[in-house]
Structure formats: structure tokens, C-alpha cells
Amino acid sequence: MTKEELKARIGGGLLSFPVTPFDRAGSLDEAAFKSHIAWLSGYDAAALFVAGGTGEFFSLTPAEVCRTTALAKQVCGDMPIIAGCGYGTRLAIEIAQGVEAAGADAILLLPHYLIGATQEGLAAHIKAVCDATSLGVIVYNRANSQLKASTLARLAETCPNLIGFKDGTGDIANVRQVCAQLGERLVYIGGMPTHEMYAEAYNGAGVSTYSSAVFNFVPELALDFYGALRAGDKARMERHLTEFFIPFCEIRDRAPGYAVSIVKAGLRLVGRDCGFVRSPLTDLTEAEHALLAPLLAAVTGQAAAA
């Protein structure tokens, strides 16, 4: 698949980022991971982000990022696999080259570690990673790595393998400026937590697709919401928002880090357990599981797993 073909595929369908299963000792559960990727690959997603934010990239070693990429490629069929990448420049380069060797189709360059940076510093970091790999690179615009449209335009001129811009800031004005200034040069992806809550606003700004966390455990619902967005079916979107996404987010917002934890809780409740989160994240309490269970029962038509 050429980079232009990959851009077209990403921009034309729903995306998701699988969780990373851990066993009771906290180690990577390879069998559970392969099973989860195989299951998700059976649905009509455009691509999967392995070892992304919901995949707990921040809790994985570089070797685990590369290993999950290789495992995903073993079972994903023709589903493109976009691997997480990040941290400081040299470590990001090491990861980018490692996941390329493991068979990744592209990388998602997550924010660097901890410190703030100037636009010049961000540009140098991104260019160094782009120069170190032949893979297509998607920059994740959020937290301490927020690019101005002018910076992104300069990078697009000097980095032919820069193919995408994923936004998790909620700054619609900047997103609109980026989309308008760079046009078809990049593919644009929404990346807010539970992005379905923001999908209409981003769609209006020129962002045609997004990554869905709930695709992990209710893929049919995720795809139906995306289909409603593409069809302009506001009534169907409003129904899903009212009946599921808004109460889901109320549970998610009860504690920091629950944007990841609640996804693994959802998987447990639908009978596809992928283990628990690694520290410093914490899992939902039993009472919070009890709040989530009826939401899932309502949309799946099945009682929650014990």
C-alpha cells in the first residue's frame, strides 16, 4: 500500500486503538492480544493503532511496542497497523525503526515526554523521526506537543512521509486552520477522548474520521455512530449520545486515567477480558463496573459477564 493509498484508506473509515492485554502478573498477554486484534480486524475499520494511548503506550517498553506490532501483523489480515511512537527524539527514532522492522504500516507520533517545547523544537523532533523511517508518520497534536498550522506546513514541505495530523486538543480554530492551509496534503483524524462526543464539530472543521475507543468492546455501536455521522443522520447520533455516550462519559470522568481504564472494564463486561491496567493508572471500582454494566446490556442486548 502506497502512502497515498494509506491516506485514502485512513480518511475513508473509522479507526480504533486496541487495548494492550496484561496477565495477572502485569506482563504482556500475547495470546489475548492476538485474539483481540483478530476479533477487531473482522469489523469494518480503516486501520488499527497498536500501542496507542488506549493501548497504554506510556506504560510499555520499546520492546513491547515492537512486539505488539509484530503480533498484530500476524493476525490482522489486510488491516493496516499503525504503531505508537514517542518520548524523546532518540528514543522515538529507536521505536520508529523497531516497529518498521516489525512490519508496521505507519506510525503515530505521540507527544514527547514531559517538557514543553518551542515550535522550532517540535519541528526538529518530528523531522528527525520522519527522516529516520520510510514509514508514513501521523503526528498526534495534544498535551505538550501542539503544532501551529505554519509549523505543520513547513514540515509537510520537508518530510514527504508525513501523512497525517491527529488532533486531541479540542482547539477547533487551529484544526480548521490546519485543514484549510494544508488541504489534501495530509489526512486529518480526530483524537479526543471518546471522540464521538466531538465528532460533529470536527467533521465541520474538515476532519472526516476519528479513532474510537469504544470500538474495542462495542464495535457495532461505534460503526453505527460513524455511519450516522457520515450520513448526516442527527437523530441516530443523538440517540446514541443520549443513551450511551453521555452516561458513559459521566463514569469515565469520575477519576483521572479512566479514559483507558473504562475501556478494559467494558471488555470485561462483554466477556472479552483483556486484563487490567498498569500503574500509574487504576481500574474502575466494583461500584463503577455496576454503573457501566446496564449501559452495555442496553446496547448489546446481553447481560454483563460475571
C-alpha positions in Angstrom: 0.0 0.0 0.0 1.5 3.4 -1.0 1.4 6.3 1.3 -1.4 7.9 -0.8 -3.4 4.7 -0.7 -2.9 4.5 3.1 -4.0 8.2 3.5 -7.1 7.5 1.4 -8.0 4.4 3.5 -7.5 6.1 6.8 -9.6 9.1 5.8 -12.4 6.9 4.5 -13.3 4.9 7.5 -13.5 4.6 11.3 -10.2 4.0 13.2 -9.6 2.4 16.6 -6.8 1.8 19.0 -6.9 -1.7 20.7 -6.0 -2.1 24.3 -2.9 -4.0 25.3 -3.9 -7.0 27.5 -1.8 -7.8 30.5 -1.9 -11.1 32.6 -2.3 -11.2 36.3 1.5 -10.6 36.8 1.2 -7.4 34.7 3.1 -8.9 31.7 2.1 -8.6 28.1 -0.5 -11.3 27.4 0.4 -12.3 23.8 -2.4 -14.8 23.3 -5.1 -12.4 24.5 -3.6 -9.6 22.4 -3.7 -11.7 19.2 -7.2 -12.8 19.9 -8.3 -9.2 20.4 -6.7 -7.9 17.2 -8.1 -10.8 15.2 -11.6 -10.0 16.6 -11.4 -6.3 15.8 -9.9 -7.0 12.4 -13.1 -8.7 11.5 -15.0 -5.4 11.6 -15.0 -2.7 9.0 -12.4 -0.4 10.4 -10.0 1.5 8.3 -6.9 0.8 10.4 -5.9 0.0 14.0 -3.5 2.0 16.2 -1.4 -0.6 18.1 0.3 0.6 21.3 -1.5 4.0 21.2 -2.9 5.9 24.1 -5.7 3.4 24.8 -3.1 0.7 24.3 -1.1 2.2 27.2 1.9 3.2 25.1 3.1 5.2 28.1 3.3 2.0 30.2 5.0 -0.1 27.5 8.7 -0.7 26.9 10.1 -0.1 23.4 10.5 -3.8 23.1 6.8 -4.3 24.0 5.7 -1.7 21.4 7.7 -3.6 18.7 6.4 -6.9 19.9 2.7 -5.9 19.9 3.2 -4.5 16.4 4.7 -7.8 15.2 1.9 -9.8 16.9 -0.8 -7.6 15.3 0.6 -8.1 11.9 0.5 -11.9 12.4 -3.3 -11.9 12.7 -4.7 -8.6 11.2 -5.1 -9.8 7.6 -5.1 -6.7 5.3 -5.9 -4.4 8.2 -3.3 -1.6 8.3 -1.5 -1.4 11.6 -0.3 2.0 12.8 2.2 1.7 15.7 2.6 4.1 18.6 5.9 6.0 18.8 7.1 8.7 21.1 9.2 10.0 24.0 12.4 12.0 23.4 13.9 12.2 19.9 16.4 9.5 20.1 14.1 7.0 21.8 11.3 7.9 19.3 13.7 7.1 16.4 14.6 3.8 18.0 10.9 2.9 18.4 10.1 4.1 14.8 12.8 1.9 13.3 11.9 -1.0 15.5 8.2 -1.0 14.5 9.2 -0.6 10.9 11.2 -3.8 11.2 8.2 -5.4 12.9 6.0 -4.7 9.9 4.0 -1.6 10.9 2.3 0.2 8.0 2.7 3.7 9.6 3.5 5.3 13.0 1.5 7.6 15.3 4.0 10.0 16.8 2.7 10.8 20.3 3.8 13.8 22.3 7.4 13.8 23.6 8.0 13.3 27.3 7.1 15.8 30.0 8.8 19.1 28.9 7.3 22.0 26.9 9.0 23.0 23.7 9.1 25.8 21.1 7.6 25.3 17.6 11.2 25.1 16.3 12.0 22.3 18.7 8.8 20.4 17.9 9.6 20.7 14.2 13.1 19.4 14.7 11.8 16.5 16.7 9.2 15.5 14.2 11.6 15.9 11.2 14.2 13.7 12.9 11.7 10.9 13.4 10.4 11.3 9.8 13.9 11.2 8.4 14.7 8.0 10.4 12.0 5.8 8.8 10.4 5.2 5.5 7.0 4.7 7.2 4.2 7.2 6.9 4.1 9.4 10.0 1.0 10.8 11.7 1.6 13.5 14.3 -0.6 13.5 17.4 -1.4 17.1 18.3 -2.1 17.3 22.0 -0.8 18.0 25.5 2.8 19.4 25.3 3.1 18.9 21.5 0.8 21.3 19.8 1.7 22.5 16.3 0.7 25.7 14.6 -0.5 25.4 11.0 2.6 27.2 9.8 4.9 24.8 11.6 3.0 21.8 10.1 3.1 23.4 6.6 6.9 23.6 6.8 7.2 20.0 8.0 4.9 18.9 5.1 7.3 20.5 2.6 10.4 18.8 4.0 9.0 15.5 5.2 7.4 13.5 2.3 6.5 10.7 4.6 4.5 13.0 6.9 1.0 11.8 6.0 -1.4 12.8 8.8 -2.4 15.1 11.6 -4.4 13.7 14.6 -5.8 16.3 17.0 -6.6 15.7 20.6 -6.7 19.4 21.8 -10.3 20.4 21.1 -8.9 23.6 19.6 -11.3 23.7 16.6 -10.0 27.0 15.4 -6.5 25.6 15.0 -7.8 22.4 13.5 -9.8 24.4 10.9 -6.7 26.5 10.0 -4.6 23.3 9.6 -7.2 21.7 7.4 -7.6 24.8 5.3 -3.9 25.5 4.9 -2.7 22.0 4.1 -5.7 20.7 2.3 -5.2 17.2 0.7 -1.5 17.1 1.7 -2.4 15.3 4.9 -5.2 13.1 6.3 -6.9 14.5 9.3 -8.0 12.4 12.3 -10.0 13.3 15.4 -8.4 12.1 18.6 -10.3 13.4 21.6 -11.1 11.0 24.4 -14.5 9.4 23.5 -14.3 11.3 20.3 -17.9 10.6 19.4 -18.8 13.5 21.7 -16.8 15.8 19.4 -17.3 14.2 16.1 -19.8 16.6 14.6 -17.7 19.7 15.5 -14.6 18.1 14.0 -16.5 17.0 10.9 -17.5 20.6 10.4 -13.9 21.6 10.6 -12.8 19.2 7.9 -11.8 16.1 9.9 -13.5 13.2 8.2 -12.5 10.4 10.6 -11.5 9.7 14.1 -10.3 6.9 16.4 -13.0 5.3 18.6 -12.1 3.8 22.0 -15.4 2.1 22.4 -14.8 0.1 19.2 -12.8 -2.1 21.5 -15.9 -3.6 23.1 -18.9 -2.4 21.2 -17.7 -2.2 17.6 -21.2 -2.4 16.1 -22.3 0.7 18.1 -19.1 2.5 17.1 -19.6 1.8 13.5 -23.3 2.7 13.6 -22.5 6.1 15.1 -19.8 6.7 12.5 -22.2 5.7 9.7 -24.8 8.1 11.1 -22.2 10.9 11.1 -21.2 10.2 7.5 -24.9 10.1 6.5 -25.8 13.3 8.4 -28.3 11.3 10.5 -28.5 13.6 13.5 -31.4 11.7 15.1 -29.4 8.5 15.2 -26.4 10.2 16.6 -28.4 12.0 19.2 -30.0 8.7 20.3 -26.6 7.0 20.7 -25.2 10.1 22.5 -28.1 10.2 24.9 -28.5 6.5 25.6 -24.8 5.6 25.7 -22.0 8.1 25.2 -23.1 10.8 27.6 -23.7 8.4 30.6 -20.5 6.5 29.6 -18.5 9.7 29.8 -20.0 10.5 33.2 -18.5 7.3 34.5 -15.2 7.9 32.6 -14.8 11.3 34.3 -15.0 10.0 37.8 -11.2 9.6 38.1 -8.1 10.6 36.1 -7.0 8.0 33.6 -10.4 6.3 33.3 -10.4 7.0 29.6 -8.3 3.9 29.3 -9.5 2.0 32.4 -13.2 2.1 31.3 -12.3 0.5 28.0 -10.8 -2.5 29.7 -13.8 -2.6 32.1 -16.1 -2.6 29.1 -14.2 -5.6 27.6 -14.6 -7.5 30.9 -18.3 -6.8 31.0 -18.9 -8.0 27.4 -17.0 -11.2 28.1 -13.7 -10.4 26.3 -11.4 -9.8 29.2 -8.1 -8.1 28.4 -6.8 -7.8 31.9 -6.3 -4.7 34.0 -4.4 -1.5 33.5 -0.8 -1.0 34.5 0.1 1.6 37.2 0.0 4.5 37.5 -3.5 4.0 36.1 -6.1 2.4 38.3 -9.1 0.3 37.4 -12.7 1.0 37.9 -14.2 0.1 41.3 -16.8 -2.6 41.6 -19.5 0.1 42.1 -18.4 1.8 38.8 -18.5 -1.6 37.0 -22.0 -1.9 38.2 -22.8 1.5 36.7 -21.3 0.6 33.4 -23.0 -2.8 33.1 -26.6 -1.7 32.3 -25.3 0.7 29.6 -23.6 -2.2 27.9 -26.6 -4.5 28.4 -28.8 -1.9 26.7 -26.7 -1.5 23.6 -25.6 -5.2 23.2 -28.8 -6.9 24.3 -26.8 -9.2 26.6 -26.3 -9.3 30.3 -22.8 -8.4 31.5 -20.3 -11.1 32.0 -19.7 -12.1 35.6 
